[in-house]
Structures are given as C-alpha cells and as structure tokens.
Amino acid sequence: MKVTIESISTDQLDPLQALCIATFTETYGSQNTKSDLENYLETNFNSAQLKKELENPQSEYYFVKVDGAIAGYLKVNVGDAQTEIKEQNGLEIERIYVSRAYQGKKLGQALFEKAMERARFHKTAFLWLGVWDQNTNAIGFYERNGFKTFDTHVFQLGDDMQTDLMMKLELA
Ligand SMILES: CC(C)(COP(=O)(O)OP(=O)(O)OC[C@H]1O[C@@H](n2cnc3c(N)ncnc32)[C@H](O)[C@@H]1OP(=O)(O)O)[C@@H](O)C(=O)NCCC(=O)NCCS
C-alpha cells in the first residue's frame, strides 16, 4: 500500500467536492436531520466556496491517496483564514477526513503529520481545532496525538445548536 499526500489545486475542485460531501455525510449523516445536513453541505461545499478556499494562500488542502486512489483530505488554515482565534502564531486543522473504507490504516495519522509539518513550516507556536463533542472517535484520535481541550464553543448545524470542544497542541 503506497500512501502519498498531495497538495490540492483548483483544477481538482470536483473530486474534492465529492469527497467533502461523502465524508461529511458518512460522519454526521446518521446523527443529524436530513435538512440540517443538506443545508450544511450546500453552504460549505458549494463550488464557489471551495474555489475561494482553494485560491486562498492562507488555506491549504491536501489529499491522502492509497495507490493513487483518493482516500481522505486535510484542510489547514493560518493567519486570517483561521475560522476563530486568528492568532498569527496558530495553525488551525479545520478538516481532517478519511473515507470510512480507509479508516484505521494510519492515513489520519499521515494527514496529521502533514499538519505538523505545515505548522513547523509556518513557524506557528501551536495547532488548534474545533471538534463536535459527540465525535468521540475524532476526540480520541486528537488526544492520542497530544491535543488538550481548552474551551467549548457553540457550532450551528442547520437549525441545531451543537457544542464543539476547542483543542490545542502547543509546539515545543
Ligand atoms: C479521526 C480520523 C481522521 C482518524 O483517522 P484514521 O486513519 O482512522 O486513524 P489512524 O489509523 O491514522 O490512527 C492513528 C492513531 O490514532 C489512534 N486512533 C484512531 N482512532 C482513535 C480513537 N477513536 N480513539 C483513540 N485513538 C484512536 C490509532 O489507534 C492510531 O494510534 P496508534 O498508532 O498508536 O495505533 C478518521 O477516523 C476520520 O476521518 N473520521 C471521520 C471524520 C472525522 O470525524 N474527522 C474529524 C472531524 S473534527
């Protein structure tokens, strides 16, 4: 199994969009109403929005591929592209998603290590992220990688108000 991490360019918008929608639906579909989910997908993963993000120099998207097949993706933000906090010495992991068929094969770990590499490249002092408090799998994964909860925030999925844990990893 050959694992590669590749930067995503604007000409790969279509496969990125398909993956964003598929992985978000797999992760949260069963725990949310159809209309809340559809609203979220339409707002966040429409072509214009993704194109804008791909063109933003302070956001970076990466695919993880297995033997050339797309298996997951990572989105990190620095500077003003961060969705909250916006401290200039922070790097946000906004999205880290591995397709269900590929989970448990260290691909999430490979994406996380890419995020660490980007944090070192940008010379940030810490990484941070927000994760739904019901997403125990992801929380376990982040804790395993040294993240600690430092705050909670409200996150709106459609009409539903949900709680996000804010987690942080300080770099030495
Ligand atoms: C969370 C996610 C990215 C992890 O990726 P993955 O490829 O399944 O995980 P990996 O195989 O890379 O695991 C890496 C390490 O984390 C550990 N880990 C994975 N899931 C874990 C869990 N639920 N609890 C504790 N540790 C976990 C693994 O045991 C492994 O540690 P090890 O090397 O000591 O064995 C992936 O499951 C995913 O995409 N989930 C759905 C999307 C999601 O929830 N994303 C986060 C949104 S905030």
The ligand as an SDF file (V2000), in Angstrom:
LIG
                    3D

 48 50  0  0  0  0  0  0  0  0999 V2000
  -10.4850   10.6360   13.0370 C   0  0  0  0  0  0  0  0  0  0  0  0
   -9.8080   10.0720   11.7840 C   0  0  0  0  0  0  0  0  0  0  0  0
   -9.2320   11.2250   10.9660 C   0  0  0  0  0  0  0  0  0  0  0  0
   -8.6620    9.1460   12.2000 C   0  0  0  0  0  0  0  0  0  0  0  0
   -8.0440    8.6340   11.0250 O   0  0  0  0  0  0  0  0  0  0  0  0
   -7.6990    7.0920   10.8710 P   0  0  0  0  0  0  0  0  0  0  0  0
   -6.9770    6.9230    9.5870 O   0  0  0  0  0  0  0  0  0  0  0  0
   -8.9390    6.2820   11.0580 O   0  0  0  0  0  0  0  0  0  0  0  0
   -6.7320    6.8520   12.1240 O   0  0  0  0  0  0  0  0  0  0  0  0
   -5.2660    6.2160   12.0940 P   0  0  0  0  0  0  0  0  0  0  0  0
   -5.3540    4.8250   11.5950 O   0  0  0  0  0  0  0  0  0  0  0  0
   -4.3510    7.1290   11.3810 O   0  0  0  0  0  0  0  0  0  0  0  0
   -4.8980    6.2070   13.6430 O   0  0  0  0  0  0  0  0  0  0  0  0
   -3.7900    6.9360   14.1390 C   0  0  0  0  0  0  0  0  0  0  0  0
   -3.6460    6.7150   15.6150 C   0  0  0  0  0  0  0  0  0  0  0  0
   -4.7790    7.2380   16.2930 O   0  0  0  0  0  0  0  0  0  0  0  0
   -5.3900    6.2160   17.0540 C   0  0  0  0  0  0  0  0  0  0  0  0
   -6.8330    6.3540   16.9790 N   0  0  0  0  0  0  0  0  0  0  0  0
   -7.6120    6.3140   15.8770 C   0  0  0  0  0  0  0  0  0  0  0  0
   -8.9110    6.4340   16.2290 N   0  0  0  0  0  0  0  0  0  0  0  0
   -8.9100    6.5380   17.5810 C   0  0  0  0  0  0  0  0  0  0  0  0
   -9.9360    6.6350   18.5510 C   0  0  0  0  0  0  0  0  0  0  0  0
  -11.2050    6.6290   18.2180 N   0  0  0  0  0  0  0  0  0  0  0  0
   -9.5810    6.7270   19.8590 N   0  0  0  0  0  0  0  0  0  0  0  0
   -8.2930    6.6830   20.2310 C   0  0  0  0  0  0  0  0  0  0  0  0
   -7.2720    6.5600   19.3550 N   0  0  0  0  0  0  0  0  0  0  0  0
   -7.5840    6.4900   18.0510 C   0  0  0  0  0  0  0  0  0  0  0  0
   -4.9650    4.9200   16.3810 C   0  0  0  0  0  0  0  0  0  0  0  0
   -5.0320    3.8350   17.2960 O   0  0  0  0  0  0  0  0  0  0  0  0
   -3.5710    5.2380   15.9620 C   0  0  0  0  0  0  0  0  0  0  0  0
   -2.6990    5.1270   17.0730 O   0  0  0  0  0  0  0  0  0  0  0  0
   -1.5380    4.0000   17.1090 P   0  0  0  0  0  0  0  0  0  0  0  0
   -0.5830    4.4160   16.0210 O   0  0  0  0  0  0  0  0  0  0  0  0
   -0.9880    4.1160   18.4710 O   0  0  0  0  0  0  0  0  0  0  0  0
   -2.2080    2.7090   16.8230 O   0  0  0  0  0  0  0  0  0  0  0  0
  -10.7830    9.2470   10.9190 C   0  0  0  0  0  0  0  0  0  0  0  0
  -11.3050    8.2070   11.6920 O   0  0  0  0  0  0  0  0  0  0  0  0
  -11.9080   10.0480   10.3020 C   0  0  0  0  0  0  0  0  0  0  0  0
  -11.7540   10.5970    9.2290 O   0  0  0  0  0  0  0  0  0  0  0  0
  -13.0690   10.0700   10.9540 N   0  0  0  0  0  0  0  0  0  0  0  0
  -14.2690   10.6840   10.3720 C   0  0  0  0  0  0  0  0  0  0  0  0
  -14.1020   12.1600   10.1490 C   0  0  0  0  0  0  0  0  0  0  0  0
  -13.8900   12.9460   11.4060 C   0  0  0  0  0  0  0  0  0  0  0  0
  -14.5470   12.7390   12.4080 O   0  0  0  0  0  0  0  0  0  0  0  0
  -12.9580   13.8920   11.3020 N   0  0  0  0  0  0  0  0  0  0  0  0
  -12.6710   14.8220   12.3670 C   0  0  0  0  0  0  0  0  0  0  0  0
  -13.5850   15.9730   12.2810 C   0  0  0  0  0  0  0  0  0  0  0  0
  -13.1670   17.1730   13.5120 S   0  0  0  0  0  0  0  0  0  0  0  0
  1  2  1  0
  2  3  1  0
  2  4  1  0
  2 36  1  0
  4  5  1  0
  5  6  1  0
  6  7  2  0
  6  8  1  0
  6  9  1  0
  9 10  1  0
 10 11  2  0
 10 12  1  0
 10 13  1  0
 13 14  1  0
 14 15  1  0
 15 16  1  0
 15 30  1  0
 16 17  1  0
 17 18  1  0
 17 28  1  0
 18 19  1  0
 18 27  1  0
 19 20  2  0
 20 21  1  0
 21 22  1  0
 21 27  2  0
 22 23  1  0
 22 24  2  0
 24 25  1  0
 25 26  2  0
 26 27  1  0
 28 29  1  0
 28 30  1  0
 30 31  1  0
 31 32  1  0
 32 33  2  0
 32 34  1  0
 32 35  1  0
 36 37  1  0
 36 38  1  0
 38 39  2  0
 38 40  1  0
 40 41  1  0
 41 42  1  0
 42 43  1  0
 43 44  2  0
 43 45  1  0
 45 46  1  0
 46 47  1  0
 47 48  1  0
M  END
$$$$
